[in-house]
Structures are given as structure tokens and as C-alpha cells.
Amino acid sequence: MLYGYNFGFSTPLTATIAGILVEIELKTSGGSYKIPDIRLVTNYSTGVGDNKGSLVGTHNETTDTVKSFGGSSDTWNASLTPSQVNAAGFGVQIAVKEDSGTPITVSCDHMRVTITYTES
């Protein structure tokens, strides 16, 4: 499991979270993989909302490829508050699973999280 935290958001405390977009740059050493788990987390490890991962479909990019999850109007059914997304413990967890029958390495260069909100 790979975790990314402490994104440094400063969402206004009176705002309403409208959507969360997660973009993760991944590549493999060869072979294919699945992404069975990708979730938002609070308090460094508590998964919240929908799991955007799936065991359907495989990935096998050997060059850096950005994978996108969620969007500007997708809250992941997490009911997050501005205080939660602003906290250092808010982040993303992702798990990958080898799918080619041989050991592989999946690398992550960066994660980007975009919070869309409306102000009260």
C-alpha cells in the first residue's frame, strides 16, 4: 500500500466540498497490474468513502502514465469537511496487484489531489 499525505490545502472552513480529483503517475517495469484499492484517507490511515479501485481491467504502461480517479463533482461519498481535507493526515492510499504471473515493480512519481469546493 502506498500513501500520500500532507497536501497543504487551505480550503475555507465555510466551504462545501463539491469534488475531489486524484491523479497518480504510475509505470511498471514490465508485465501488467490491477489497482484493486484507491481511497481517500483521514487521520493518516482511515479509509473514507468509495473505493475507486477495481480488479477489472489491467494496466501495463512502461512509461509514466497519469491515472485519474474521481473528479470535480465526485465527492467519493466521503462527506469530507474543509477541516478534514486541510489536515496533514488527509491523503490517498493506493494498492496495486501484479496480474501478469511474474513479479513486477510499479513506480509512482507523484500524486496530485485537486479539491473543488463552493463557498457559503
N, CA, C and O atoms as CSV, one atom per row, in Angstrom:
chain,resi,resn,atom,element,x,y,z
A,1,MET,N,N,0.856,-1.166,0.000
A,1,MET,CA,C,0.000,0.000,0.000
A,1,MET,C,C,0.902,1.229,0.000
A,1,MET,O,O,1.882,1.297,0.742
A,2,LEU,N,N,0.563,2.180,-0.827
A,2,LEU,CA,C,1.281,3.453,-0.889
A,2,LEU,C,C,0.352,4.546,-0.400
A,2,LEU,O,O,-0.814,4.598,-0.790
A,3,TYR,N,N,0.868,5.423,0.456
A,3,TYR,CA,C,0.089,6.528,0.999
A,3,TYR,C,C,0.721,7.849,0.591
A,3,TYR,O,O,1.944,7.961,0.510
A,4,GLY,N,N,-0.117,8.852,0.335
A,4,GLY,CA,C,0.333,10.221,0.130
A,4,GLY,C,C,-0.447,11.120,1.071
A,4,GLY,O,O,-1.674,11.037,1.135
A,5,TYR,N,N,0.256,11.986,1.807
A,5,TYR,CA,C,-0.373,12.841,2.817
A,5,TYR,C,C,0.151,14.259,2.749
A,5,TYR,O,O,1.039,14.591,1.964
A,6,ASN,N,N,-0.444,15.092,3.614
A,6,ASN,CA,C,0.045,16.438,3.886
A,6,ASN,C,C,0.134,17.281,2.611
A,6,ASN,O,O,1.193,17.809,2.272
A,7,PHE,N,N,-0.993,17.395,1.919
A,7,PHE,CA,C,-1.033,18.142,0.673
A,7,PHE,C,C,-1.065,19.657,0.891
A,7,PHE,O,O,-0.858,20.418,-0.054
A,8,GLY,N,N,-1.321,20.101,2.119
A,8,GLY,CA,C,-1.257,21.533,2.413
A,8,GLY,C,C,-2.423,22.363,1.909
A,8,GLY,O,O,-2.242,23.521,1.534
A,9,PHE,N,N,-3.611,21.787,1.894
A,9,PHE,CA,C,-4.777,22.546,1.442
A,9,PHE,C,C,-5.138,23.631,2.451
A,9,PHE,O,O,-4.872,23.502,3.646
A,10,SER,N,N,-5.743,24.692,1.953
A,10,SER,CA,C,-6.264,25.751,2.827
A,10,SER,C,C,-7.687,26.092,2.380
A,10,SER,O,O,-8.017,27.253,2.136
A,11,THR,N,N,-8.509,25.065,2.280
A,11,THR,CA,C,-9.902,25.221,1.892
A,11,THR,C,C,-10.613,26.075,2.946
A,11,THR,O,O,-10.480,25.806,4.140
A,12,PRO,N,N,-11.371,27.105,2.526
A,12,PRO,CA,C,-12.085,27.925,3.519
A,12,PRO,C,C,-12.983,27.049,4.392
A,12,PRO,O,O,-13.663,26.153,3.890
A,13,LEU,N,N,-12.983,27.310,5.683
A,13,LEU,CA,C,-13.725,26.463,6.624
A,13,LEU,C,C,-15.231,26.538,6.440
A,13,LEU,O,O,-15.948,25.668,6.935
A,14,THR,N,N,-15.736,27.557,5.737
A,14,THR,CA,C,-17.176,27.665,5.483
A,14,THR,C,C,-17.572,27.052,4.142
A,14,THR,O,O,-18.740,27.108,3.754
A,15,ALA,N,N,-16.610,26.469,3.435
A,15,ALA,CA,C,-16.874,25.904,2.106
A,15,ALA,C,C,-17.556,24.544,2.200
A,15,ALA,O,O,-17.560,23.900,3.249
A,16,THR,N,N,-18.134,24.125,1.073
A,16,THR,CA,C,-18.696,22.784,0.911
A,16,THR,C,C,-17.873,22.079,-0.152
A,16,THR,O,O,-17.690,22.603,-1.251
A,17,ILE,N,N,-17.375,20.891,0.172
A,17,ILE,CA,C,-16.578,20.117,-0.779
A,17,ILE,C,C,-17.500,19.599,-1.880
A,17,ILE,O,O,-18.467,18.890,-1.601
A,18,ALA,N,N,-17.198,19.952,-3.131
A,18,ALA,CA,C,-18.024,19.546,-4.275
A,18,ALA,C,C,-17.437,18.358,-5.027
A,18,ALA,O,O,-18.165,17.604,-5.671
A,19,GLY,N,N,-16.116,18.194,-4.943
A,19,GLY,CA,C,-15.489,17.092,-5.655
A,19,GLY,C,C,-14.018,16.978,-5.339
A,19,GLY,O,O,-13.383,17.939,-4.906
A,20,ILE,N,N,-13.477,15.782,-5.562
A,20,ILE,CA,C,-12.063,15.520,-5.322
A,20,ILE,C,C,-11.519,14.710,-6.487
A,20,ILE,O,O,-12.011,13.624,-6.794
A,21,LEU,N,N,-10.496,15.257,-7.129
A,21,LEU,CA,C,-9.816,14.585,-8.232
A,21,LEU,C,C,-8.449,14.135,-7.741
A,21,LEU,O,O,-7.686,14.935,-7.199
A,22,VAL,N,N,-8.138,12.860,-7.928
A,22,VAL,CA,C,-6.830,12.308,-7.576
A,22,VAL,C,C,-6.162,11.865,-8.870
A,22,VAL,O,O,-6.739,11.116,-9.659
A,23,GLU,N,N,-4.935,12.341,-9.076
A,23,GLU,CA,C,-4.145,11.952,-10.242
A,23,GLU,C,C,-2.829,11.361,-9.741
A,23,GLU,O,O,-2.125,11.970,-8.935
A,24,ILE,N,N,-2.513,10.169,-10.231
A,24,ILE,CA,C,-1.317,9.459,-9.792
A,24,ILE,C,C,-0.542,9.009,-11.026
A,24,ILE,O,O,-1.089,8.370,-11.924
A,25,GLU,N,N,0.745,9.357,-11.051
A,25,GLU,CA,C,1.588,8.955,-12.177
A,25,GLU,C,C,2.252,7.620,-11.855
A,25,GLU,O,O,3.001,7.505,-10.885
A,26,LEU,N,N,1.970,6.613,-12.680
A,26,LEU,CA,C,2.474,5.259,-12.456
A,26,LEU,C,C,3.150,4.711,-13.701
A,26,LEU,O,O,2.861,5.145,-14.816
A,27,LYS,N,N,4.052,3.754,-13.507
A,27,LYS,CA,C,4.589,2.957,-14.612
A,27,LYS,C,C,5.056,1.633,-14.053
A,27,LYS,O,O,5.303,1.512,-12.853
A,28,THR,N,N,5.178,0.637,-14.916
A,28,THR,CA,C,5.589,-0.695,-14.493
A,28,THR,C,C,6.914,-1.075,-15.156
A,28,THR,O,O,7.269,-0.558,-16.215
A,29,SER,N,N,7.624,-1.978,-14.514
A,29,SER,CA,C,8.890,-2.477,-15.053
A,29,SER,C,C,8.655,-3.469,-16.187
A,29,SER,O,O,9.601,-3.910,-16.840
A,30,GLY,N,N,7.417,-3.811,-16.412
A,30,GLY,CA,C,7.048,-4.808,-17.411
A,30,GLY,C,C,5.991,-5.697,-16.798
A,30,GLY,O,O,5.948,-5.837,-15.576
A,31,GLY,N,N,5.153,-6.293,-17.589
A,31,GLY,CA,C,4.053,-7.071,-17.039
A,31,GLY,C,C,2.867,-6.170,-16.759
A,31,GLY,O,O,2.927,-4.959,-16.975
A,32,SER,N,N,1.804,-6.760,-16.284
A,32,SER,CA,C,0.582,-5.987,-16.074
A,32,SER,C,C,0.176,-6.018,-14.606
A,32,SER,O,O,0.605,-6.879,-13.838
A,33,TYR,N,N,-0.671,-5.043,-14.237
A,33,TYR,CA,C,-1.122,-4.927,-12.863
A,33,TYR,C,C,-2.553,-4.401,-12.821
A,33,TYR,O,O,-3.058,-3.832,-13.788
A,34,LYS,N,N,-3.175,-4.604,-11.695
A,34,LYS,CA,C,-4.500,-4.060,-11.425
A,34,LYS,C,C,-4.382,-3.093,-10.252
A,34,LYS,O,O,-3.412,-3.138,-9.495
A,35,ILE,N,N,-5.373,-2.223,-10.108
A,35,ILE,CA,C,-5.436,-1.288,-8.989
A,35,ILE,C,C,-6.703,-1.637,-8.203
A,35,ILE,O,O,-7.763,-1.061,-8.452
A,36,PRO,N,N,-6.601,-2.586,-7.247
A,36,PRO,CA,C,-7.794,-3.024,-6.519
A,36,PRO,C,C,-8.263,-2.040,-5.453
A,36,PRO,O,O,-9.402,-2.121,-4.993
A,37,ASP,N,N,-7.392,-1.107,-5.055
A,37,ASP,CA,C,-7.764,-0.214,-3.968
A,37,ASP,C,C,-7.170,1.171,-4.174
A,37,ASP,O,O,-5.954,1.330,-4.282
A,38,ILE,N,N,-8.034,2.160,-4.225
A,38,ILE,CA,C,-7.618,3.551,-4.145
A,38,ILE,C,C,-8.700,4.290,-3.374
A,38,ILE,O,O,-9.860,4.327,-3.785
A,39,ARG,N,N,-8.307,4.871,-2.262
A,39,ARG,CA,C,-9.249,5.528,-1.352
A,39,ARG,C,C,-8.672,6.832,-0.840
A,39,ARG,O,O,-7.462,7.057,-0.855
A,40,LEU,N,N,-9.570,7.674,-0.389
A,40,LEU,CA,C,-9.179,8.839,0.377
A,40,LEU,C,C,-9.013,8.385,1.819
A,40,LEU,O,O,-9.703,7.466,2.260
A,41,VAL,N,N,-8.111,9.013,2.558
A,41,VAL,CA,C,-7.905,8.664,3.958
A,41,VAL,C,C,-7.877,9.923,4.813
A,41,VAL,O,O,-7.494,11.001,4.358
A,42,THR,N,N,-8.292,9.755,6.064
A,42,THR,CA,C,-8.159,10.800,7.074
A,42,THR,C,C,-7.360,10.209,8.223
A,42,THR,O,O,-7.260,8.989,8.349
A,43,ASN,N,N,-6.801,11.052,9.048
A,43,ASN,CA,C,-6.013,10.590,10.205
A,43,ASN,C,C,-4.919,9.610,9.793
A,43,ASN,O,O,-4.617,8.670,10.528
A,44,TYR,N,N,-4.336,9.822,8.639
A,44,TYR,CA,C,-3.213,9.034,8.106
A,44,TYR,C,C,-3.544,7.607,7.693
A,44,TYR,O,O,-2.724,6.985,7.017
A,45,SER,N,N,-4.693,7.054,8.057
A,45,SER,CA,C,-4.917,5.657,7.684
A,45,SER,C,C,-6.373,5.244,7.605
A,45,SER,O,O,-6.654,4.118,7.193
A,46,THR,N,N,-7.313,6.098,7.980
A,46,THR,CA,C,-8.718,5.708,7.984
A,46,THR,C,C,-9.319,5.931,6.603
A,46,THR,O,O,-9.532,7.074,6.198
A,47,GLY,N,N,-9.595,4.851,5.877
A,47,GLY,CA,C,-10.202,4.962,4.560
A,47,GLY,C,C,-11.625,5.497,4.671
A,47,GLY,O,O,-12.395,5.061,5.526
A,48,VAL,N,N,-11.969,6.446,3.799
A,48,VAL,CA,C,-13.310,7.035,3.817
A,48,VAL,C,C,-13.890,7.026,2.405
A,48,VAL,O,O,-13.168,7.146,1.415
A,49,GLY,N,N,-15.202,6.881,2.341
A,49,GLY,CA,C,-15.889,6.965,1.055
A,49,GLY,C,C,-15.668,5.758,0.169
A,49,GLY,O,O,-15.290,4.679,0.624
A,50,ASP,N,N,-15.917,5.976,-1.115
A,50,ASP,CA,C,-15.850,4.904,-2.103
A,50,ASP,C,C,-14.426,4.459,-2.393
A,50,ASP,O,O,-13.489,5.257,-2.360
A,51,ASN,N,N,-14.281,3.176,-2.676
A,51,ASN,CA,C,-13.043,2.623,-3.210
A,51,ASN,C,C,-13.130,2.779,-4.725
A,51,ASN,O,O,-14.006,2.185,-5.353
A,52,LYS,N,N,-12.242,3.562,-5.320
A,52,LYS,CA,C,-12.255,3.790,-6.766
A,52,LYS,C,C,-11.428,2.760,-7.525
A,52,LYS,O,O,-11.287,2.854,-8.744
A,53,GLY,N,N,-10.881,1.779,-6.815
A,53,GLY,CA,C,-10.109,0.731,-7.458
A,53,GLY,C,C,-11.007,-0.329,-8.068
A,53,GLY,O,O,-12.221,-0.332,-7.864
A,54,SER,N,N,-10.389,-1.227,-8.820
A,54,SER,CA,C,-11.142,-2.294,-9.466
A,54,SER,C,C,-10.204,-3.431,-9.843
A,54,SER,O,O,-9.043,-3.206,-10.187
A,55,LEU,N,N,-10.711,-4.634,-9.776
A,55,LEU,CA,C,-9.961,-5.784,-10.273
A,55,LEU,C,C,-10.289,-6.067,-11.734
A,55,LEU,O,O,-9.803,-7.036,-12.317
A,56,VAL,N,N,-11.125,-5.205,-12.316
A,56,VAL,CA,C,-11.480,-5.332,-13.734
A,56,VAL,C,C,-10.502,-4.483,-14.542
A,56,VAL,O,O,-10.229,-3.336,-14.188
A,57,GLY,N,N,-9.985,-5.038,-15.610
A,57,GLY,CA,C,-9.053,-4.297,-16.458
A,57,GLY,C,C,-7.647,-4.351,-15.897
A,57,GLY,O,O,-7.447,-4.486,-14.690
A,58,THR,N,N,-6.677,-4.244,-16.791
A,58,THR,CA,C,-5.282,-4.272,-16.375
A,58,THR,C,C,-4.558,-3.053,-16.941
A,58,THR,O,O,-5.025,-2.396,-17.871
A,59,HIS,N,N,-3.412,-2.780,-16.349
A,59,HIS,CA,C,-2.559,-1.678,-16.777
A,59,HIS,C,C,-1.181,-2.254,-17.050
A,59,HIS,O,O,-0.737,-3.158,-16.341
A,60,ASN,N,N,-0.501,-1.747,-18.061
A,60,ASN,CA,C,0.840,-2.257,-18.355
A,60,ASN,C,C,1.736,-1.195,-18.984
A,60,ASN,O,O,2.570,-1.508,-19.833
A,61,GLU,N,N,1.568,0.047,-18.574
A,61,GLU,CA,C,2.358,1.124,-19.146
A,61,GLU,C,C,3.796,1.065,-18.642
A,61,GLU,O,O,4.025,1.041,-17.433
A,62,THR,N,N,4.758,1.041,-19.545
A,62,THR,CA,C,6.165,1.046,-19.151
A,62,THR,C,C,6.751,2.456,-19.202
A,62,THR,O,O,7.943,2.643,-18.958
A,63,THR,N,N,5.919,3.444,-19.517
A,63,THR,CA,C,6.314,4.847,-19.427
A,63,THR,C,C,5.363,5.534,-18.458
A,63,THR,O,O,4.249,5.061,-18.235
A,64,ASP,N,N,5.798,6.644,-17.883
A,64,ASP,CA,C,4.976,7.365,-16.909
A,64,ASP,C,C,3.614,7.696,-17.493
A,64,ASP,O,O,3.516,8.321,-18.549
A,65,THR,N,N,2.561,7.273,-16.797
A,65,THR,CA,C,1.186,7.489,-17.242
A,65,THR,C,C,0.362,7.965,-16.052
A,65,THR,O,O,0.397,7.360,-14.981
A,66,VAL,N,N,-0.376,9.050,-16.247
A,66,VAL,CA,C,-1.209,9.591,-15.175
A,66,VAL,C,C,-2.568,8.899,-15.184
A,66,VAL,O,O,-3.265,8.875,-16.198
A,67,LYS,N,N,-2.923,8.341,-14.039
A,67,LYS,CA,C,-4.239,7.719,-13.832
A,67,LYS,C,C,-5.077,8.698,-13.022
A,67,LYS,O,O,-4.596,9.261,-12.037
A,68,SER,N,N,-6.334,8.907,-13.431
A,68,SER,CA,C,-7.219,9.845,-12.740
A,68,SER,C,C,-8.374,9.107,-12.090
A,68,SER,O,O,-8.927,8.165,-12.656
A,69,PHE,N,N,-8.729,9.552,-10.892
A,69,PHE,CA,C,-9.821,8.957,-10.120
A,69,PHE,C,C,-10.644,10.082,-9.529
A,69,PHE,O,O,-10.092,11.082,-9.072
A,70,GLY,N,N,-11.974,9.927,-9.533
A,70,GLY,CA,C,-12.850,10.972,-9.007
A,70,GLY,C,C,-12.989,12.100,-10.007
A,70,GLY,O,O,-12.817,11.897,-11.209
A,71,GLY,N,N,-13.302,13.300,-9.511
A,71,GLY,CA,C,-13.455,14.445,-10.398
A,71,GLY,C,C,-14.017,15.646,-9.659
A,71,GLY,O,O,-14.232,15.605,-8.448
A,72,SER,N,N,-14.249,16.711,-10.401
A,72,SER,CA,C,-14.664,17.977,-9.801
A,72,SER,C,C,-16.060,17.934,-9.181
A,72,SER,O,O,-16.416,18.812,-8.395
A,73,SER,N,N,-16.848,16.920,-9.528
A,73,SER,CA,C,-18.179,16.795,-8.914
A,73,SER,C,C,-18.372,15.432,-8.243
A,73,SER,O,O,-19.501,15.007,-8.000
A,74,ASP,N,N,-17.266,14.756,-7.947
A,74,ASP,CA,C,-17.298,13.439,-7.317
A,74,ASP,C,C,-16.723,13.557,-5.907
A,74,ASP,O,O,-15.525,13.785,-5.743
A,75,THR,N,N,-17.564,13.403,-4.899
A,75,THR,CA,C,-17.121,13.504,-3.506
A,75,THR,C,C,-16.659,12.173,-2.927
A,75,THR,O,O,-16.292,12.109,-1.754
A,76,TRP,N,N,-16.669,11.129,-3.712
A,76,TRP,CA,C,-16.285,9.785,-3.294
A,76,TRP,C,C,-17.222,9.283,-2.186
A,76,TRP,O,O,-16.883,8.336,-1.476
A,77,ASN,N,N,-18.391,9.905,-2.034
A,77,ASN,CA,C,-19.335,9.583,-0.954
A,77,ASN,C,C,-18.646,9.618,0.412
A,77,ASN,O,O,-18.947,8.812,1.291
A,78,ALA,N,N,-17.727,10.556,0.572
A,78,ALA,CA,C,-16.936,10.624,1.797
A,78,ALA,C,C,-17.432,11.662,2.795
A,78,ALA,O,O,-17.039,11.623,3.961
A,79,SER,N,N,-18.282,12.583,2.370
A,79,SER,CA,C,-18.808,13.627,3.271
A,79,SER,C,C,-17.698,14.347,4.036
A,79,SER,O,O,-17.814,14.565,5.242
A,80,LEU,N,N,-16.630,14.715,3.342
A,80,LEU,CA,C,-15.500,15.371,3.987
A,80,LEU,C,C,-15.771,16.849,4.237
A,80,LEU,O,O,-16.481,17.501,3.472
A,81,THR,N,N,-15.204,17.358,5.304
A,81,THR,CA,C,-15.318,18.770,5.649
A,81,THR,C,C,-14.014,19.484,5.272
A,81,THR,O,O,-12.987,18.834,5.078
A,82,PRO,N,N,-14.052,20.811,5.169
A,82,PRO,CA,C,-12.814,21.551,4.910
A,82,PRO,C,C,-11.737,21.265,5.964
A,82,PRO,O,O,-10.560,21.156,5.621
A,83,SER,N,N,-12.116,21.143,7.223
A,83,SER,CA,C,-11.136,20.844,8.274
A,83,SER,C,C,-10.436,19.512,8.012
A,83,SER,O,O,-9.236,19.384,8.256
A,84,GLN,N,N,-11.174,18.529,7.520
A,84,GLN,CA,C,-10.580,17.216,7.250
A,84,GLN,C,C,-9.596,17.269,6.089
A,84,GLN,O,O,-8.502,16.713,6.185
A,85,VAL,N,N,-9.969,17.935,4.981
A,85,VAL,CA,C,-9.055,17.963,3.833
A,85,VAL,C,C,-7.858,18.880,4.082
A,85,VAL,O,O,-6.808,18.702,3.466
A,86,ASN,N,N,-8.003,19.848,4.969
A,86,ASN,CA,C,-6.888,20.734,5.300
A,86,ASN,C,C,-5.883,20.081,6.246
A,86,ASN,O,O,-4.742,20.534,6.339
A,87,ALA,N,N,-6.287,19.029,6.944
A,87,ALA,CA,C,-5.431,18.382,7.943
A,87,ALA,C,C,-4.268,17.625,7.285
A,87,ALA,O,O,-4.393,17.116,6.171
A,88,ALA,N,N,-3.149,17.562,7.991
A,88,ALA,CA,C,-1.971,16.855,7.484
A,88,ALA,C,C,-2.256,15.372,7.241
A,88,ALA,O,O,-1.635,14.766,6.367
A,89,GLY,N,N,-3.180,14.779,7.996
A,89,GLY,CA,C,-3.491,13.356,7.871
A,89,GLY,C,C,-4.436,13.004,6.743
A,89,GLY,O,O,-4.749,11.829,6.550
A,90,PHE,N,N,-4.908,14.014,5.977
A,90,PHE,CA,C,-5.759,13.735,4.814
A,90,PHE,C,C,-4.861,13.308,3.665
A,90,PHE,O,O,-3.804,13.897,3.438
A,91,GLY,N,N,-5.288,12.280,2.941
A,91,GLY,CA,C,-4.482,11.842,1.819
A,91,GLY,C,C,-5.156,10.779,0.986
A,91,GLY,O,O,-6.380,10.665,0.938
A,92,VAL,N,N,-4.302,9.999,0.324
A,92,VAL,CA,C,-4.733,8.975,-0.629
A,92,VAL,C,C,-3.951,7.703,-0.340
A,92,VAL,O,O,-2.757,7.753,-0.044
A,93,GLN,N,N,-4.628,6.564,-0.426
A,93,GLN,CA,C,-3.935,5.273,-0.368
A,93,GLN,C,C,-4.223,4.535,-1.668
A,93,GLN,O,O,-5.332,4.593,-2.199
A,94,ILE,N,N,-3.216,3.848,-2.165
A,94,ILE,CA,C,-3.378,3.075,-3.389
A,94,ILE,C,C,-2.645,1.750,-3.233
A,94,ILE,O,O,-1.550,1.685,-2.674
A,95,ALA,N,N,-3.272,0.703,-3.738
A,95,ALA,CA,C,-2.643,-0.619,-3.766
A,95,ALA,C,C,-2.662,-1.114,-5.205
A,95,ALA,O,O,-3.637,-0.905,-5.927
A,96,VAL,N,N,-1.595,-1.764,-5.615
A,96,VAL,CA,C,-1.550,-2.395,-6.934
A,96,VAL,C,C,-1.300,-3.881,-6.734
A,96,VAL,O,O,-0.729,-4.310,-5.731
A,97,LYS,N,N,-1.748,-4.656,-7.726
A,97,LYS,CA,C,-1.618,-6.117,-7.641
A,97,LYS,C,C,-1.093,-6.622,-8.971
A,97,LYS,O,O,-1.646,-6.317,-10.028
A,98,GLU,N,N,-0.039,-7.383,-8.909
A,98,GLU,CA,C,0.546,-7.980,-10.114
A,98,GLU,C,C,-0.502,-8.840,-10.812
A,98,GLU,O,O,-1.260,-9.555,-10.157
A,99,ASP,N,N,-0.543,-8.772,-12.128
A,99,ASP,CA,C,-1.556,-9.502,-12.890
A,99,ASP,C,C,-0.962,-10.282,-14.049
A,99,ASP,O,O,-1.700,-10.848,-14.856
A,100,SER,N,N,0.360,-10.320,-14.144
A,100,SER,CA,C,0.975,-10.950,-15.309
A,100,SER,C,C,1.595,-12.309,-15.018
A,100,SER,O,O,2.104,-12.964,-15.928
A,101,GLY,N,N,1.558,-12.742,-13.750
A,101,GLY,CA,C,2.138,-14.046,-13.412
A,101,GLY,C,C,3.614,-13.986,-13.078
A,101,GLY,O,O,4.188,-14.990,-12.656
A,102,THR,N,N,4.237,-12.844,-13.255
A,102,THR,CA,C,5.647,-12.685,-12.908
A,102,THR,C,C,5.797,-11.446,-12.030
A,102,THR,O,O,5.026,-10.495,-12.165
A,103,PRO,N,N,6.777,-11.449,-11.135
A,103,PRO,CA,C,6.975,-10.272,-10.283
A,103,PRO,C,C,7.275,-9.022,-11.109
A,103,PRO,O,O,8.013,-9.074,-12.093
A,104,ILE,N,N,6.696,-7.911,-10.696
A,104,ILE,CA,C,6.916,-6.638,-11.379
A,104,ILE,C,C,7.148,-5.551,-10.337
A,104,ILE,O,O,6.899,-5.742,-9.147
A,105,THR,N,N,7.620,-4.430,-10.804
A,105,THR,CA,C,7.741,-3.243,-9.976
A,105,THR,C,C,6.844,-2.180,-10.571
A,105,THR,O,O,6.906,-1.907,-11.770
A,106,VAL,N,N,6.005,-1.574,-9.731
A,106,VAL,CA,C,5.181,-0.452,-10.169
A,106,VAL,C,C,5.698,0.775,-9.433
A,106,VAL,O,O,5.782,0.779,-8.205
A,107,SER,N,N,6.045,1.813,-10.183
A,107,SER,CA,C,6.609,3.033,-9.605
A,107,SER,C,C,5.604,4.169,-9.655
A,107,SER,O,O,4.810,4.278,-10.590
A,108,CYS,N,N,5.651,5.017,-8.631
A,108,CYS,CA,C,4.808,6.206,-8.556
A,108,CYS,C,C,5.723,7.418,-8.446
A,108,CYS,O,O,6.476,7.544,-7.480
A,109,ASP,N,N,5.662,8.308,-9.431
A,109,ASP,CA,C,6.484,9.518,-9.386
A,109,ASP,C,C,5.825,10.622,-8.575
A,109,ASP,O,O,6.495,11.343,-7.835
A,110,HIS,N,N,4.517,10.752,-8.715
A,110,HIS,CA,C,3.843,11.804,-7.943
A,110,HIS,C,C,2.346,11.562,-7.870
A,110,HIS,O,O,1.769,10.814,-8.659
A,111,MET,N,N,1.733,12.228,-6.885
A,111,MET,CA,C,0.278,12.258,-6.712
A,111,MET,C,C,-0.141,13.722,-6.704
A,111,MET,O,O,0.561,14.583,-6.175
A,112,ARG,N,N,-1.285,13.983,-7.295
A,112,ARG,CA,C,-1.856,15.327,-7.235
A,112,ARG,C,C,-3.315,15.179,-6.831
A,112,ARG,O,O,-4.042,14.363,-7.396
A,113,VAL,N,N,-3.739,15.969,-5.853
A,113,VAL,CA,C,-5.124,15.969,-5.407
A,113,VAL,C,C,-5.670,17.375,-5.608
A,113,VAL,O,O,-5.073,18.356,-5.165
A,114,THR,N,N,-6.810,17.459,-6.279
A,114,THR,CA,C,-7.472,18.737,-6.512
A,114,THR,C,C,-8.814,18.727,-5.811
A,114,THR,O,O,-9.648,17.856,-6.058
A,115,ILE,N,N,-9.025,19.710,-4.924
A,115,ILE,CA,C,-10.281,19.842,-4.195
A,115,ILE,C,C,-11.115,20.925,-4.861
A,115,ILE,O,O,-10.664,22.063,-4.990
A,116,THR,N,N,-12.325,20.581,-5.283
A,116,THR,CA,C,-13.266,21.564,-5.809
A,116,THR,C,C,-14.285,21.852,-4.711
A,116,THR,O,O,-14.825,20.931,-4.098
A,117,TYR,N,N,-14.543,23.131,-4.469
A,117,TYR,CA,C,-15.477,23.489,-3.390
A,117,TYR,C,C,-16.281,24.719,-3.781
A,117,TYR,O,O,-15.915,25.473,-4.682
A,118,THR,N,N,-17.388,24.893,-3.070
A,118,THR,CA,C,-18.199,26.103,-3.206
A,118,THR,C,C,-18.176,26.823,-1.858
A,118,THR,O,O,-18.208,26.198,-0.798
A,119,GLU,N,N,-18.121,28.135,-1.926
A,119,GLU,CA,C,-18.105,28.915,-0.688
A,119,GLU,C,C,-19.529,29.268,-0.270
A,119,GLU,O,O,-20.392,29.530,-1.108
A,120,SER,N,N,-19.757,29.270,1.036
A,120,SER,CA,C,-21.071,29.608,1.568
A,120,SER,C,C,-21.275,31.105,1.492
A,120,SER,O,O,-22.326,31.605,1.893
